[in-house]
Amino acid sequence: MFWFLVPILVPLIGGIVSWLFSVWDELSDEIKEEIIDAIISSFVEVFKKYYRYYKE
């Protein structure tokens, strides 16, 4: 259905990922740990809400 977008999106997504990795390398270890902790906490909350929703 949207196959015509693949040649446009693949290089775009690749560029974004490359940029994110370059920014990540410049961050200090403390900031990296805070980012990872925030991501993990977010996933924990999402899974808790998902579990509670389907438990009821």
All heavy atoms as atom14 arrays in JSON, in Angstrom:
{
  "sequence": "MFWFLVPILVPLIGGIVSWLFSVWDELSDEIKEEIIDAIISSFVEVFKKYYRYYKE",
  "atom14_mask": [
    [1, 1, 1, 1, 1, 1, 1, 1, 0, 0, 0, 0, 0, 0],
    [1, 1, 1, 1, 1, 1, 1, 1, 1, 1, 1, 0, 0, 0],
    [1, 1, 1, 1, 1, 1, 1, 1, 1, 1, 1, 1, 1, 1],
    [1, 1, 1, 1, 1, 1, 1, 1, 1, 1, 1, 0, 0, 0],
    [1, 1, 1, 1, 1, 1, 1, 1, 0, 0, 0, 0, 0, 0],
    [1, 1, 1, 1, 1, 1, 1, 0, 0, 0, 0, 0, 0, 0],
    [1, 1, 1, 1, 1, 1, 1, 0, 0, 0, 0, 0, 0, 0],
    [1, 1, 1, 1, 1, 1, 1, 1, 0, 0, 0, 0, 0, 0],
    [1, 1, 1, 1, 1, 1, 1, 1, 0, 0, 0, 0, 0, 0],
    [1, 1, 1, 1, 1, 1, 1, 0, 0, 0, 0, 0, 0, 0],
    [1, 1, 1, 1, 1, 1, 1, 0, 0, 0, 0, 0, 0, 0],
    [1, 1, 1, 1, 1, 1, 1, 1, 0, 0, 0, 0, 0, 0],
    [1, 1, 1, 1, 1, 1, 1, 1, 0, 0, 0, 0, 0, 0],
    [1, 1, 1, 1, 0, 0, 0, 0, 0, 0, 0, 0, 0, 0],
    [1, 1, 1, 1, 0, 0, 0, 0, 0, 0, 0, 0, 0, 0],
    [1, 1, 1, 1, 1, 1, 1, 1, 0, 0, 0, 0, 0, 0],
    [1, 1, 1, 1, 1, 1, 1, 0, 0, 0, 0, 0, 0, 0],
    [1, 1, 1, 1, 1, 1, 0, 0, 0, 0, 0, 0, 0, 0],
    [1, 1, 1, 1, 1, 1, 1, 1, 1, 1, 1, 1, 1, 1],
    [1, 1, 1, 1, 1, 1, 1, 1, 0, 0, 0, 0, 0, 0],
    [1, 1, 1, 1, 1, 1, 1, 1, 1, 1, 1, 0, 0, 0],
    [1, 1, 1, 1, 1, 1, 0, 0, 0, 0, 0, 0, 0, 0],
    [1, 1, 1, 1, 1, 1, 1, 0, 0, 0, 0, 0, 0, 0],
    [1, 1, 1, 1, 1, 1, 1, 1, 1, 1, 1, 1, 1, 1],
    [1, 1, 1, 1, 1, 1, 1, 1, 0, 0, 0, 0, 0, 0],
    [1, 1, 1, 1, 1, 1, 1, 1, 1, 0, 0, 0, 0, 0],
    [1, 1, 1, 1, 1, 1, 1, 1, 0, 0, 0, 0, 0, 0],
    [1, 1, 1, 1, 1, 1, 0, 0, 0, 0, 0, 0, 0, 0],
    [1, 1, 1, 1, 1, 1, 1, 1, 0, 0, 0, 0, 0, 0],
    [1, 1, 1, 1, 1, 1, 1, 1, 1, 0, 0, 0, 0, 0],
    [1, 1, 1, 1, 1, 1, 1, 1, 0, 0, 0, 0, 0, 0],
    [1, 1, 1, 1, 1, 1, 1, 1, 1, 0, 0, 0, 0, 0],
    [1, 1, 1, 1, 1, 1, 1, 1, 1, 0, 0, 0, 0, 0],
    [1, 1, 1, 1, 1, 1, 1, 1, 1, 0, 0, 0, 0, 0],
    [1, 1, 1, 1, 1, 1, 1, 1, 0, 0, 0, 0, 0, 0],
    [1, 1, 1, 1, 1, 1, 1, 1, 0, 0, 0, 0, 0, 0],
    [1, 1, 1, 1, 1, 1, 1, 1, 0, 0, 0, 0, 0, 0],
    [1, 1, 1, 1, 1, 0, 0, 0, 0, 0, 0, 0, 0, 0],
    [1, 1, 1, 1, 1, 1, 1, 1, 0, 0, 0, 0, 0, 0],
    [1, 1, 1, 1, 1, 1, 1, 1, 0, 0, 0, 0, 0, 0],
    [1, 1, 1, 1, 1, 1, 0, 0, 0, 0, 0, 0, 0, 0],
    [1, 1, 1, 1, 1, 1, 0, 0, 0, 0, 0, 0, 0, 0],
    [1, 1, 1, 1, 1, 1, 1, 1, 1, 1, 1, 0, 0, 0],
    [1, 1, 1, 1, 1, 1, 1, 0, 0, 0, 0, 0, 0, 0],
    [1, 1, 1, 1, 1, 1, 1, 1, 1, 0, 0, 0, 0, 0],
    [1, 1, 1, 1, 1, 1, 1, 0, 0, 0, 0, 0, 0, 0],
    [1, 1, 1, 1, 1, 1, 1, 1, 1, 1, 1, 0, 0, 0],
    [1, 1, 1, 1, 1, 1, 1, 1, 1, 0, 0, 0, 0, 0],
    [1, 1, 1, 1, 1, 1, 1, 1, 1, 0, 0, 0, 0, 0],
    [1, 1, 1, 1, 1, 1, 1, 1, 1, 1, 1, 1, 0, 0],
    [1, 1, 1, 1, 1, 1, 1, 1, 1, 1, 1, 1, 0, 0],
    [1, 1, 1, 1, 1, 1, 1, 1, 1, 1, 1, 0, 0, 0],
    [1, 1, 1, 1, 1, 1, 1, 1, 1, 1, 1, 1, 0, 0],
    [1, 1, 1, 1, 1, 1, 1, 1, 1, 1, 1, 1, 0, 0],
    [1, 1, 1, 1, 1, 1, 1, 1, 1, 0, 0, 0, 0, 0],
    [1, 1, 1, 1, 1, 1, 1, 1, 1, 0, 0, 0, 0, 0]
  ],
  "atom14_positions": [
    [[0.82, -1.19, 0.0], [0.0, 0.0, 0.0], [0.87, 1.26, 0.0], [0.64, 2.17, -0.77], [-0.92, -0.04, 1.21], [-1.87, 1.09, 1.3], [-2.98, 0.82, 2.68], [-4.27, 1.88, 2.22], [0.0, 0.0, 0.0], [0.0, 0.0, 0.0], [0.0, 0.0, 0.0], [0.0, 0.0, 0.0], [0.0, 0.0, 0.0], [0.0, 0.0, 0.0]],
    [[1.86, 1.32, 0.89], [2.72, 2.48, 0.97], [4.14, 2.15, 0.51], [5.1, 2.76, 0.95], [2.77, 3.02, 2.39], [1.44, 3.53, 2.85], [0.67, 2.81, 3.75], [0.95, 4.74, 2.38], [-0.56, 3.29, 4.17], [-0.27, 5.22, 2.8], [-1.03, 4.5, 3.69], [0.0, 0.0, 0.0], [0.0, 0.0, 0.0], [0.0, 0.0, 0.0]],
    [[4.27, 1.17, -0.37], [5.6, 0.74, -0.82], [6.35, 1.84, -1.54], [7.57, 1.84, -1.58], [5.48, -0.49, -1.71], [5.05, -1.69, -0.94], [3.83, -2.28, -0.97], [5.83, -2.42, 0.01], [3.77, -3.34, -0.11], [5.0, -3.45, 0.51], [7.12, -2.32, 0.48], [5.45, -4.35, 1.46], [7.55, -3.23, 1.43], [6.72, -4.22, 1.9]],
    [[5.65, 2.79, -2.1], [6.33, 3.88, -2.81], [7.12, 4.78, -1.85], [8.01, 5.5, -2.28], [5.32, 4.72, -3.59], [4.33, 5.47, -2.73], [4.59, 6.78, -2.37], [3.16, 4.87, -2.3], [3.69, 7.49, -1.59], [2.26, 5.56, -1.52], [2.52, 6.87, -1.16], [0.0, 0.0, 0.0], [0.0, 0.0, 0.0], [0.0, 0.0, 0.0]],
    [[6.82, 4.71, -0.55], [7.54, 5.52, 0.44], [8.85, 4.89, 0.9], [9.68, 5.58, 1.48], [6.64, 5.77, 1.65], [5.44, 6.67, 1.43], [4.58, 6.72, 2.67], [5.87, 8.07, 1.03], [0.0, 0.0, 0.0], [0.0, 0.0, 0.0], [0.0, 0.0, 0.0], [0.0, 0.0, 0.0], [0.0, 0.0, 0.0], [0.0, 0.0, 0.0]],
    [[9.03, 3.6, 0.65], [10.22, 2.9, 1.14], [11.51, 3.54, 0.65], [12.42, 3.79, 1.45], [10.16, 1.4, 0.8], [11.46, 0.7, 1.11], [9.0, 0.74, 1.55], [0.0, 0.0, 0.0], [0.0, 0.0, 0.0], [0.0, 0.0, 0.0], [0.0, 0.0, 0.0], [0.0, 0.0, 0.0], [0.0, 0.0, 0.0], [0.0, 0.0, 0.0]],
    [[11.66, 3.86, -0.63], [12.92, 4.49, -1.07], [13.19, 5.86, -0.44], [14.32, 6.29, -0.37], [12.75, 4.64, -2.58], [11.66, 3.71, -2.96], [10.78, 3.56, -1.76], [0.0, 0.0, 0.0], [0.0, 0.0, 0.0], [0.0, 0.0, 0.0], [0.0, 0.0, 0.0], [0.0, 0.0, 0.0], [0.0, 0.0, 0.0], [0.0, 0.0, 0.0]],
    [[12.15, 6.5, 0.03], [12.32, 7.8, 0.69], [12.61, 7.62, 2.18], [13.47, 8.3, 2.75], [11.06, 8.66, 0.5], [10.83, 8.94, -0.99], [11.13, 9.95, 1.29], [9.48, 9.53, -1.3], [0.0, 0.0, 0.0], [0.0, 0.0, 0.0], [0.0, 0.0, 0.0], [0.0, 0.0, 0.0], [0.0, 0.0, 0.0], [0.0, 0.0, 0.0]],
    [[11.88, 6.69, 2.81], [11.98, 6.53, 4.26], [13.26, 5.84, 4.73], [13.77, 6.17, 5.78], [10.75, 5.78, 4.78], [9.44, 6.54, 4.69], [8.3, 5.66, 5.18], [9.49, 7.82, 5.49], [0.0, 0.0, 0.0], [0.0, 0.0, 0.0], [0.0, 0.0, 0.0], [0.0, 0.0, 0.0], [0.0, 0.0, 0.0], [0.0, 0.0, 0.0]],
    [[13.75, 4.88, 3.96], [14.93, 4.12, 4.41], [16.14, 5.05, 4.6], [16.77, 5.03, 5.65], [15.23, 2.95, 3.45], [16.58, 2.34, 3.74], [14.14, 1.9, 3.56], [0.0, 0.0, 0.0], [0.0, 0.0, 0.0], [0.0, 0.0, 0.0], [0.0, 0.0, 0.0], [0.0, 0.0, 0.0], [0.0, 0.0, 0.0], [0.0, 0.0, 0.0]],
    [[16.51, 5.89, 3.61], [17.64, 6.78, 3.85], [17.36, 7.82, 4.95], [18.26, 8.19, 5.71], [17.85, 7.49, 2.52], [17.08, 6.74, 1.52], [16.04, 5.97, 2.24], [0.0, 0.0, 0.0], [0.0, 0.0, 0.0], [0.0, 0.0, 0.0], [0.0, 0.0, 0.0], [0.0, 0.0, 0.0], [0.0, 0.0, 0.0], [0.0, 0.0, 0.0]],
    [[16.12, 8.26, 5.05], [15.75, 9.22, 6.08], [15.91, 8.62, 7.47], [16.52, 9.22, 8.36], [14.31, 9.69, 5.86], [13.79, 10.7, 6.86], [14.55, 12.01, 6.74], [12.31, 10.93, 6.64], [0.0, 0.0, 0.0], [0.0, 0.0, 0.0], [0.0, 0.0, 0.0], [0.0, 0.0, 0.0], [0.0, 0.0, 0.0], [0.0, 0.0, 0.0]],
    [[15.38, 7.43, 7.66], [15.5, 6.76, 8.95], [16.96, 6.44, 9.25], [17.43, 6.59, 10.39], [14.62, 5.49, 8.98], [13.15, 5.89, 8.95], [14.91, 4.64, 10.21], [12.19, 4.75, 8.74], [0.0, 0.0, 0.0], [0.0, 0.0, 0.0], [0.0, 0.0, 0.0], [0.0, 0.0, 0.0], [0.0, 0.0, 0.0], [0.0, 0.0, 0.0]],
    [[17.71, 6.02, 8.24], [19.14, 5.75, 8.43], [19.89, 6.99, 8.87], [20.77, 6.93, 9.74], [0.0, 0.0, 0.0], [0.0, 0.0, 0.0], [0.0, 0.0, 0.0], [0.0, 0.0, 0.0], [0.0, 0.0, 0.0], [0.0, 0.0, 0.0], [0.0, 0.0, 0.0], [0.0, 0.0, 0.0], [0.0, 0.0, 0.0], [0.0, 0.0, 0.0]],
    [[19.57, 8.13, 8.28], [20.2, 9.39, 8.67], [19.86, 9.78, 10.1], [20.73, 10.26, 10.84], [0.0, 0.0, 0.0], [0.0, 0.0, 0.0], [0.0, 0.0, 0.0], [0.0, 0.0, 0.0], [0.0, 0.0, 0.0], [0.0, 0.0, 0.0], [0.0, 0.0, 0.0], [0.0, 0.0, 0.0], [0.0, 0.0, 0.0], [0.0, 0.0, 0.0]],
    [[18.62, 9.59, 10.49], [18.2, 9.92, 11.86], [18.92, 9.01, 12.86], [19.42, 9.49, 13.89], [16.67, 9.81, 12.0], [16.0, 10.91, 11.18], [16.24, 9.87, 13.45], [14.5, 10.77, 11.06], [0.0, 0.0, 0.0], [0.0, 0.0, 0.0], [0.0, 0.0, 0.0], [0.0, 0.0, 0.0], [0.0, 0.0, 0.0], [0.0, 0.0, 0.0]],
    [[18.99, 7.73, 12.57], [19.68, 6.8, 13.47], [21.16, 7.15, 13.57], [21.74, 7.14, 14.67], [19.47, 5.34, 13.0], [20.38, 4.38, 13.75], [18.02, 4.93, 13.16], [0.0, 0.0, 0.0], [0.0, 0.0, 0.0], [0.0, 0.0, 0.0], [0.0, 0.0, 0.0], [0.0, 0.0, 0.0], [0.0, 0.0, 0.0], [0.0, 0.0, 0.0]],
    [[21.78, 7.47, 12.46], [23.18, 7.86, 12.46], [23.4, 9.11, 13.31], [24.35, 9.19, 14.1], [23.64, 8.1, 11.03], [24.96, 8.58, 11.0], [0.0, 0.0, 0.0], [0.0, 0.0, 0.0], [0.0, 0.0, 0.0], [0.0, 0.0, 0.0], [0.0, 0.0, 0.0], [0.0, 0.0, 0.0], [0.0, 0.0, 0.0], [0.0, 0.0, 0.0]],
    [[22.53, 10.08, 13.17], [22.63, 11.3, 13.96], [22.46, 11.01, 15.45], [23.18, 11.54, 16.29], [21.59, 12.31, 13.48], [21.57, 13.55, 14.3], [22.43, 14.59, 14.25], [20.63, 13.86, 15.34], [22.1, 15.54, 15.18], [21.0, 15.11, 15.87], [19.53, 13.2, 15.88], [20.28, 15.7, 16.9], [18.83, 13.81, 16.91], [19.21, 15.04, 17.4]],
    [[21.48, 10.15, 15.79], [21.26, 9.81, 17.19], [22.49, 9.14, 17.8], [22.86, 9.42, 18.94], [20.04, 8.91, 17.34], [18.69, 9.6, 17.16], [17.57, 8.57, 17.16], [18.46, 10.63, 18.24], [0.0, 0.0, 0.0], [0.0, 0.0, 0.0], [0.0, 0.0, 0.0], [0.0, 0.0, 0.0], [0.0, 0.0, 0.0], [0.0, 0.0, 0.0]],
    [[23.14, 8.25, 17.05], [24.35, 7.6, 17.55], [25.48, 8.6, 17.73], [26.25, 8.5, 18.69], [24.79, 6.45, 16.65], [24.06, 5.17, 16.92], [23.33, 4.57, 15.92], [24.1, 4.57, 18.16], [22.64, 3.39, 16.15], [23.43, 3.4, 18.41], [22.69, 2.8, 17.4], [0.0, 0.0, 0.0], [0.0, 0.0, 0.0], [0.0, 0.0, 0.0]],
    [[25.6, 9.57, 16.85], [26.66, 10.57, 17.0], [26.4, 11.44, 18.24], [27.34, 11.8, 18.94], [26.79, 11.43, 15.75], [25.68, 12.27, 15.6], [0.0, 0.0, 0.0], [0.0, 0.0, 0.0], [0.0, 0.0, 0.0], [0.0, 0.0, 0.0], [0.0, 0.0, 0.0], [0.0, 0.0, 0.0], [0.0, 0.0, 0.0], [0.0, 0.0, 0.0]],
    [[25.14, 11.77, 18.49], [24.81, 12.54, 19.69], [25.06, 11.7, 20.93], [25.59, 12.18, 21.94], [23.34, 13.03, 19.64], [22.9, 13.6, 20.96], [23.17, 14.05, 18.53], [0.0, 0.0, 0.0], [0.0, 0.0, 0.0], [0.0, 0.0, 0.0], [0.0, 0.0, 0.0], [0.0, 0.0, 0.0], [0.0, 0.0, 0.0], [0.0, 0.0, 0.0]],
    [[24.69, 10.42, 20.88], [24.86, 9.52, 22.02], [26.33, 9.4, 22.42], [26.65, 9.39, 23.6], [24.3, 8.14, 21.66], [24.34, 7.15, 22.79], [25.24, 6.16, 22.97], [23.44, 7.07, 23.89], [24.96, 5.46, 24.1], [23.86, 5.99, 24.69], [22.32, 7.79, 24.27], [23.2, 5.63, 25.86], [21.66, 7.43, 25.43], [22.1, 6.37, 26.2]],
    [[27.23, 9.35, 21.46], [28.65, 9.24, 21.75], [29.2, 10.47, 22.47], [30.17, 10.36, 23.22], [29.46, 9.0, 20.46], [29.25, 7.62, 19.9], [28.86, 6.72, 20.67], [29.48, 7.44, 18.69], [0.0, 0.0, 0.0], [0.0, 0.0, 0.0], [0.0, 0.0, 0.0], [0.0, 0.0, 0.0], [0.0, 0.0, 0.0], [0.0, 0.0, 0.0]],
    [[28.58, 11.61, 22.27], [29.06, 12.84, 22.89], [28.54, 13.04, 24.32], [29.05, 13.89, 25.04], [28.64, 14.04, 22.04], [29.28, 14.04, 20.66], [28.74, 15.14, 19.78], [27.94, 15.97, 20.26], [29.13, 15.17, 18.6], [0.0, 0.0, 0.0], [0.0, 0.0, 0.0], [0.0, 0.0, 0.0], [0.0, 0.0, 0.0], [0.0, 0.0, 0.0]],
    [[27.56, 12.26, 24.74], [26.98, 12.41, 26.07], [27.88, 11.78, 27.13], [28.58, 10.81, 26.88], [25.61, 11.75, 26.13], [24.53, 12.34, 25.24], [23.27, 11.5, 25.33], [24.24, 13.78, 25.61], [0.0, 0.0, 0.0], [0.0, 0.0, 0.0], [0.0, 0.0, 0.0], [0.0, 0.0, 0.0], [0.0, 0.0, 0.0], [0.0, 0.0, 0.0]],
    [[27.81, 12.33, 28.34], [28.56, 11.75, 29.45], [27.86, 10.47, 29.92], [26.68, 10.24, 29.65], [28.66, 12.74, 30.61], [27.39, 12.93, 31.2], [0.0, 0.0, 0.0], [0.0, 0.0, 0.0], [0.0, 0.0, 0.0], [0.0, 0.0, 0.0], [0.0, 0.0, 0.0], [0.0, 0.0, 0.0], [0.0, 0.0, 0.0], [0.0, 0.0, 0.0]],
    [[28.6, 9.64, 30.64], [28.04, 8.38, 31.12], [26.87, 8.62, 32.08], [25.91, 7.84, 32.11], [29.12, 7.55, 31.8], [30.11, 6.96, 30.81], [29.76, 6.9, 29.61], [31.21, 6.57, 31.22], [0.0, 0.0, 0.0], [0.0, 0.0, 0.0], [0.0, 0.0, 0.0], [0.0, 0.0, 0.0], [0.0, 0.0, 0.0], [0.0, 0.0, 0.0]],
    [[26.94, 9.68, 32.88], [25.85, 9.97, 33.82], [24.55, 10.26, 33.08], [23.48, 9.79, 33.46], [26.23, 11.15, 34.71], [27.37, 10.87, 35.64], [27.81, 12.11, 36.4], [27.23, 13.19, 36.18], [28.74, 11.99, 37.2], [0.0, 0.0, 0.0], [0.0, 0.0, 0.0], [0.0, 0.0, 0.0], [0.0, 0.0, 0.0], [0.0, 0.0, 0.0]],
    [[24.65, 11.06, 32.03], [23.45, 11.4, 31.26], [22.92, 10.17, 30.54], [21.7, 9.95, 30.49], [23.76, 12.54, 30.26], [24.08, 13.81, 31.03], [22.6, 12.76, 29.31], [24.51, 14.98, 30.18], [0.0, 0.0, 0.0], [0.0, 0.0, 0.0], [0.0, 0.0, 0.0], [0.0, 0.0, 0.0], [0.0, 0.0, 0.0], [0.0, 0.0, 0.0]],
    [[23.81, 9.32, 30.03], [23.37, 8.08, 29.37], [22.6, 7.21, 30.34], [21.56, 6.64, 30.01], [24.57, 7.31, 28.82], [25.2, 7.95, 27.61], [26.41, 7.15, 27.16], [27.12, 7.81, 26.01], [28.34, 7.09, 25.62], [0.0, 0.0, 0.0], [0.0, 0.0, 0.0], [0.0, 0.0, 0.0], [0.0, 0.0, 0.0], [0.0, 0.0, 0.0]],
    [[23.11, 7.09, 31.59], [22.42, 6.27, 32.59], [21.05, 6.85, 32.92], [20.08, 6.1, 33.07], [23.26, 6.18, 33.86], [24.44, 5.24, 33.74], [25.18, 5.07, 35.05], [24.54, 5.21, 36.11], [26.38, 4.8, 34.99], [0.0, 0.0, 0.0], [0.0, 0.0, 0.0], [0.0, 0.0, 0.0], [0.0, 0.0, 0.0], [0.0, 0.0, 0.0]],
    [[20.94, 8.17, 33.02], [19.65, 8.79, 33.3], [18.66, 8.55, 32.16], [17.49, 8.28, 32.42], [19.84, 10.29, 33.52], [20.54, 10.63, 34.82], [20.72, 12.12, 35.01], [20.03, 12.91, 34.33], [21.56, 12.49, 35.83], [0.0, 0.0, 0.0], [0.0, 0.0, 0.0], [0.0, 0.0, 0.0], [0.0, 0.0, 0.0], [0.0, 0.0, 0.0]],
    [[19.13, 8.63, 30.94], [18.26, 8.38, 29.79], [17.78, 6.94, 29.79], [16.59, 6.66, 29.61], [18.98, 8.73, 28.47], [19.2, 10.23, 28.37], [18.19, 8.21, 27.27], [20.08, 10.66, 27.23], [0.0, 0.0, 0.0], [0.0, 0.0, 0.0], [0.0, 0.0, 0.0], [0.0, 0.0, 0.0], [0.0, 0.0, 0.0], [0.0, 0.0, 0.0]],
    [[18.69, 6.0, 30.02], [18.33, 4.58, 30.05], [17.36, 4.3, 31.18], [16.37, 3.57, 31.0], [19.59, 3.7, 30.14], [20.38, 3.82, 28.83], [19.23, 2.25, 30.44], [21.75, 3.2, 28.87], [0.0, 0.0, 0.0], [0.0, 0.0, 0.0], [0.0, 0.0, 0.0], [0.0, 0.0, 0.0], [0.0, 0.0, 0.0], [0.0, 0.0, 0.0]],
    [[17.61, 4.87, 32.37], [16.69, 4.68, 33.5], [15.3, 5.23, 33.18], [14.29, 4.61, 33.53], [17.24, 5.36, 34.76], [18.43, 4.62, 35.34], [18.62, 3.42, 35.0], [19.17, 5.24, 36.14], [0.0, 0.0, 0.0], [0.0, 0.0, 0.0], [0.0, 0.0, 0.0], [0.0, 0.0, 0.0], [0.0, 0.0, 0.0], [0.0, 0.0, 0.0]],
    [[15.24, 6.37, 32.52], [13.94, 6.95, 32.16], [13.2, 6.07, 31.17], [11.98, 5.87, 31.28], [14.14, 8.35, 31.58], [0.0, 0.0, 0.0], [0.0, 0.0, 0.0], [0.0, 0.0, 0.0], [0.0, 0.0, 0.0], [0.0, 0.0, 0.0], [0.0, 0.0, 0.0], [0.0, 0.0, 0.0], [0.0, 0.0, 0.0], [0.0, 0.0, 0.0]],
    [[13.93, 5.52, 30.2], [13.3, 4.63, 29.21], [12.76, 3.38, 29.88], [11.63, 2.95, 29.63], [14.29, 4.29, 28.09], [14.59, 5.54, 27.25], [13.76, 3.16, 27.21], [15.73, 5.38, 26.27], [0.0, 0.0, 0.0], [0.0, 0.0, 0.0], [0.0, 0.0, 0.0], [0.0, 0.0, 0.0], [0.0, 0.0, 0.0], [0.0, 0.0, 0.0]],
    [[13.57, 2.79, 30.75], [13.15, 1.57, 31.44], [11.94, 1.85, 32.33], [10.98, 1.07, 32.36], [14.32, 0.97, 32.24], [15.37, 0.43, 31.27], [13.85, -0.12, 33.19], [16.66, 0.0, 31.91], [0.0, 0.0, 0.0], [0.0, 0.0, 0.0], [0.0, 0.0, 0.0], [0.0, 0.0, 0.0], [0.0, 0.0, 0.0], [0.0, 0.0, 0.0]],
    [[11.96, 2.95, 33.07], [10.82, 3.3, 33.93], [9.56, 3.5, 33.11], [8.47, 3.09, 33.53], [11.14, 4.58, 34.71], [12.21, 4.38, 35.57], [0.0, 0.0, 0.0], [0.0, 0.0, 0.0], [0.0, 0.0, 0.0], [0.0, 0.0, 0.0], [0.0, 0.0, 0.0], [0.0, 0.0, 0.0], [0.0, 0.0, 0.0], [0.0, 0.0, 0.0]],
    [[9.7, 4.1, 31.95], [8.53, 4.31, 31.08], [7.95, 2.99, 30.63], [6.73, 2.8, 30.64], [8.92, 5.14, 29.87], [9.38, 6.4, 30.27], [0.0, 0.0, 0.0], [0.0, 0.0, 0.0], [0.0, 0.0, 0.0], [0.0, 0.0, 0.0], [0.0, 0.0, 0.0], [0.0, 0.0, 0.0], [0.0, 0.0, 0.0], [0.0, 0.0, 0.0]],
    [[8.82, 2.07, 30.21], [8.33, 0.75, 29.77], [7.68, 0.0, 30.93], [6.66, -0.67, 30.73], [9.46, -0.08, 29.17], [9.71, 0.22, 27.73], [10.88, 0.85, 27.33], [8.78, -0.12, 26.76], [11.12, 1.13, 26.0], [9.0, 0.16, 25.42], [10.18, 0.79, 25.04], [0.0, 0.0, 0.0], [0.0, 0.0, 0.0], [0.0, 0.0, 0.0]],
    [[8.25, 0.1, 32.12], [7.65, -0.57, 33.29], [6.24, -0.04, 33.52], [5.31, -0.82, 33.75], [8.55, -0.38, 34.53], [7.81, -0.78, 35.79], [9.83, -1.18, 34.4], [0.0, 0.0, 0.0], [0.0, 0.0, 0.0], [0.0, 0.0, 0.0], [0.0, 0.0, 0.0], [0.0, 0.0, 0.0], [0.0, 0.0, 0.0], [0.0, 0.0, 0.0]],
    [[6.07, 1.27, 33.46], [4.74, 1.86, 33.68], [3.75, 1.42, 32.59], [2.6, 1.12, 32.88], [4.84, 3.38, 33.74], [5.52, 3.89, 34.98], [4.85, 3.43, 36.27], [3.6, 3.49, 36.35], [5.57, 3.01, 37.18], [0.0, 0.0, 0.0], [0.0, 0.0, 0.0], [0.0, 0.0, 0.0], [0.0, 0.0, 0.0], [0.0, 0.0, 0.0]],
    [[4.21, 1.38, 31.36], [3.33, 0.95, 30.26], [2.89, -0.49, 30.48], [1.71, -0.83, 30.34], [4.03, 1.12, 28.9], [3.27, 0.4, 27.8], [4.2, 2.58, 28.57], [0.0, 0.0, 0.0], [0.0, 0.0, 0.0], [0.0, 0.0, 0.0], [0.0, 0.0, 0.0], [0.0, 0.0, 0.0], [0.0, 0.0, 0.0], [0.0, 0.0, 0.0]],
    [[3.83, -1.37, 30.83], [3.47, -2.77, 31.04], [2.58, -2.95, 32.25], [1.69, -3.79, 32.24], [4.72, -3.64, 31.17], [5.43, -3.83, 29.86], [6.77, -3.52, 29.73], [4.76, -4.32, 28.75], [7.43, -3.68, 28.51], [5.41, -4.49, 27.54], [6.74, -4.18, 27.43], [0.0, 0.0, 0.0], [0.0, 0.0, 0.0], [0.0, 0.0, 0.0]],
    [[2.77, -2.16, 33.31], [1.89, -2.23, 34.47], [0.46, -1.85, 34.08], [-0.49, -2.53, 34.46], [2.38, -1.29, 35.57], [3.52, -1.81, 36.38], [3.87, -0.79, 37.46], [5.06, -1.21, 38.26], [5.42, -0.19, 39.28], [0.0, 0.0, 0.0], [0.0, 0.0, 0.0], [0.0, 0.0, 0.0], [0.0, 0.0, 0.0], [0.0, 0.0, 0.0]],
    [[0.32, -0.76, 33.33], [-1.02, -0.33, 32.92], [-1.66, -1.36, 31.99], [-2.85, -1.63, 32.08], [-0.95, 1.04, 32.26], [-0.64, 2.12, 33.25], [-0.62, 3.48, 32.63], [-0.14, 4.45, 33.68], [-0.91, 5.64, 33.76], [0.0, 0.0, 0.0], [0.0, 0.0, 0.0], [0.0, 0.0, 0.0], [0.0, 0.0, 0.0], [0.0, 0.0, 0.0]],
    [[-0.86, -1.91, 31.09], [-1.35, -2.95, 30.18], [-1.83, -4.16, 30.97], [-2.91, -4.68, 30.74], [-0.23, -3.35, 29.22], [-0.59, -4.43, 28.25], [-1.3, -4.16, 27.1], [-0.2, -5.75, 28.48], [-1.64, -5.16, 26.2], [-0.53, -6.75, 27.59], [-1.24, -6.46, 26.46], [-1.57, -7.45, 25.6], [0.0, 0.0, 0.0], [0.0, 0.0, 0.0]],
    [[-1.04, -4.6, 31.96], [-1.39, -5.75, 32.78], [-2.67, -5.48, 33.57], [-3.58, -6.3, 33.62], [-0.24, -6.1, 33.72], [-0.56, -7.22, 34.67], [-0.61, -8.54, 34.22], [-0.84, -6.95, 36.01], [-0.91, -9.57, 35.09], [-1.15, -7.98, 36.88], [-1.19, -9.28, 36.42], [-1.49, -10.28, 37.28], [0.0, 0.0, 0.0], [0.0, 0.0, 0.0]],
    [[-2.73, -4.31, 34.21], [-3.91, -3.98, 35.0], [-5.17, -3.86, 34.15], [-6.25, -4.25, 34.57], [-3.67, -2.68, 35.76], [-2.68, -2.84, 36.88], [-2.46, -1.54, 37.62], [-1.4, -1.69, 38.59], [-0.53, -0.76, 38.88], [-0.58, 0.42, 38.27], [0.4, -0.98, 39.78], [0.0, 0.0, 0.0], [0.0, 0.0, 0.0], [0.0, 0.0, 0.0]],
    [[-5.01, -3.33, 32.95], [-6.16, -3.19, 32.05], [-6.72, -4.56, 31.68], [-7.94, -4.75, 31.69], [-5.75, -2.42, 30.8], [-6.86, -2.27, 29.8], [-7.86, -1.33, 29.98], [-6.91, -3.09, 28.68], [-8.88, -1.2, 29.05], [-7.92, -2.97, 27.74], [-8.9, -2.03, 27.93], [-9.92, -1.9, 27.03], [0.0, 0.0, 0.0], [0.0, 0.0, 0.0]],
    [[-5.86, -5.49, 31.34], [-6.33, -6.8, 30.91], [-6.62, -7.74, 32.07], [-7.24, -8.78, 31.89], [-5.34, -7.44, 29.94], [-5.47, -6.84, 28.57], [-4.55, -5.91, 28.11], [-6.55, -7.16, 27.75], [-4.69, -5.34, 26.85], [-6.7, -6.6, 26.5], [-5.77, -5.69, 26.06], [-5.92, -5.11, 24.83], [0.0, 0.0, 0.0], [0.0, 0.0, 0.0]],
    [[-6.2, -7.38, 33.28], [-6.5, -8.18, 34.46], [-7.95, -7.99, 34.87], [-8.57, -8.91, 35.37], [-5.57, -7.78, 35.6], [-5.72, -8.63, 36.82], [-4.74, -8.2, 37.89], [-4.95, -8.98, 39.15], [-4.09, -8.5, 40.24], [0.0, 0.0, 0.0], [0.0, 0.0, 0.0], [0.0, 0.0, 0.0], [0.0, 0.0, 0.0], [0.0, 0.0, 0.0]],
    [[-8.48, -6.8, 34.64], [-9.86, -6.5, 35.06], [-10.9, -7.15, 34.21], [-10.84, -7.58, 33.19], [-10.08, -4.99, 35.02], [-9.21, -4.28, 36.0], [-9.33, -2.76, 35.87], [-9.99, -2.26, 34.94], [-8.76, -2.09, 36.71], [0.0, 0.0, 0.0], [0.0, 0.0, 0.0], [0.0, 0.0, 0.0], [0.0, 0.0, 0.0], [0.0, 0.0, 0.0]]
  ]
}
